[in-house]
Amino acid sequence: MFISAILSRWLHVVSACLAIGGVFFIRFIVPRGLMLLDEIPRLQVLLVMRRSFKMVIHTVILILLITGIYNTWLAWDKYQLDKAVLHALWGTHILLATLAITIFLYVLAGPQPPRSHRKLMAINFAILLLAVAAASSLKWARERAIANHPASAPVLDTR
């Protein structure tokens, strides 16, 4: 159980890094490089890169869903220690992740990107950063709730 918990957490974090880094690269770096090309080669290169990005993102989404469910299942009893805070942060993280996944699926659907793909990917980058902030806050709050729980208080030797 210990190994699977660490592996799941690691896969979740690495997948999130790939998603955020991929969005940053394809939204902010690639367009600058493509400016050097004429219009037809620019579109061809963009579509090839988009297809590769799509395969990575679909894999990342699957891994994030599986590991997210597993990690939540492992920690759910701890979320009961401070329901108001932990459930609010967990819900915020899930809401932002769902929104980011929805934008990914919309922007990457079909053979051609939608007209608003640049704006949507910039928005998605911000949403992903907020999702990481919510996850980090959730981890901090969960550790605080565990530390403040009476069962985790040190036992004094009264002998």
C-alpha positions in Angstrom: 0.0 0.0 0.0 2.9 2.4 0.8 4.5 1.9 -2.6 1.2 2.3 -4.5 0.4 5.5 -2.5 3.8 7.0 -3.4 3.6 5.9 -7.0 0.1 7.3 -7.4 1.1 10.6 -5.9 4.3 10.8 -8.1 2.3 10.0 -11.3 -0.3 12.6 -10.4 2.3 15.3 -9.9 4.3 14.4 -13.0 1.1 14.4 -15.1 0.2 17.8 -13.8 3.6 19.1 -14.6 3.3 17.7 -18.2 0.0 19.3 -18.6 1.1 22.7 -17.3 4.4 22.6 -19.1 2.7 21.5 -22.3 0.2 24.3 -22.2 2.9 26.8 -21.5 5.0 25.5 -24.4 2.3 25.2 -27.0 0.6 28.5 -26.1 3.5 30.8 -25.4 6.7 29.3 -27.0 5.5 27.6 -30.2 3.7 30.7 -31.7 6.9 32.7 -31.5 8.8 30.0 -33.4 6.1 29.6 -36.0 6.2 33.3 -36.8 9.4 32.5 -38.8 7.4 30.3 -41.2 5.1 31.2 -44.1 1.4 30.6 -43.6 1.0 27.1 -45.1 4.1 25.5 -43.4 3.1 27.3 -40.2 -0.3 25.6 -40.3 1.2 22.2 -41.1 3.7 22.4 -38.3 1.0 23.6 -35.9 -1.3 20.7 -36.8 1.5 18.1 -36.4 2.5 19.5 -33.0 -1.2 19.8 -32.0 -1.7 16.1 -32.7 1.3 15.1 -30.6 0.1 17.4 -27.8 -3.3 15.9 -28.0 -2.0 12.4 -27.4 0.0 13.6 -24.5 -2.9 15.5 -22.9 -5.3 12.6 -23.4 -2.9 10.3 -21.6 -2.3 12.9 -18.9 -6.0 13.3 -18.3 -6.5 9.6 -17.9 -3.6 9.3 -15.4 -4.8 12.4 -13.5 -8.3 10.9 -13.2 -7.1 7.5 -12.0 -4.5 8.8 -9.6 -6.8 11.6 -8.4 -9.6 9.1 -7.5 -7.1 6.8 -5.8 -5.4 9.6 -3.9 -8.7 10.9 -2.7 -9.8 7.4 -1.6 -6.6 7.1 0.4 -7.0 10.4 2.1 -10.8 10.6 2.5 -10.9 9.7 6.2 -8.5 12.6 6.9 -10.8 15.0 5.0 -13.3 14.4 7.8 -11.1 16.0 10.4 -11.9 19.5 9.2 -14.7 19.1 6.8 -15.4 22.8 6.2 -11.9 23.7 5.0 -10.8 20.4 3.5 -14.0 19.8 1.5 -14.0 23.4 0.3 -10.4 23.1 -0.9 -10.9 19.6 -2.4 -14.0 20.8 -4.2 -12.2 23.8 -5.6 -9.4 21.6 -6.8 -11.9 19.2 -8.5 -13.9 22.1 -10.0 -10.8 23.7 -11.5 -9.5 20.4 -12.8 -12.8 19.6 -14.4 -12.8 23.0 -16.1 -9.3 22.6 -17.4 -10.1 19.1 -18.7 -13.2 20.4 -20.4 -11.2 23.2 -22.1 -8.5 20.7 -23.2 -11.1 18.4 -24.7 -12.9 21.3 -26.5 -9.7 22.9 -27.9 -8.2 19.6 -29.0 -11.3 18.1 -30.5 -11.4 17.7 -34.3 -8.7 18.1 -36.8 -8.5 21.9 -36.7 -8.3 24.1 -33.5 -11.2 26.4 -32.8 -10.7 30.1 -33.6 -10.4 30.9 -29.9 -7.8 28.3 -29.2 -5.0 30.8 -28.2 -7.2 32.6 -25.7 -8.6 29.4 -24.3 -5.2 27.9 -23.8 -4.0 31.0 -22.0 -7.1 30.8 -19.8 -6.4 27.1 -19.2 -2.9 27.9 -18.2 -4.2 30.2 -15.5 -6.8 27.6 -14.4 -4.1 24.9 -14.1 -2.0 27.1 -11.9 -5.0 27.8 -9.7 -5.7 24.1 -9.5 -2.1 23.5 -8.3 -2.6 26.3 -5.7 -5.8 24.7 -4.5 -4.0 21.3 -4.3 -1.1 22.8 -2.4 -3.5 24.5 0.0 -5.4 21.2 0.5 -2.2 19.3 1.3 -1.2 22.0 3.9 -4.7 22.1 5.4 -4.9 18.3 5.6 -1.5 18.1 7.4 -2.6 20.8 9.8 -5.9 19.0 10.5 -4.0 15.7 11.2 -1.5 17.5 13.5 -4.3 19.2 15.4 -6.4 16.1 15.8 -6.4 14.7 19.4 -5.5 11.2 18.3 -2.2 12.6 16.9 -1.2 14.5 20.1 1.8 13.1 21.9 1.0 10.9 24.8 2.5 12.0 28.1 4.1 9.4 30.3 2.5 9.9 33.7 4.5 7.3 35.6 
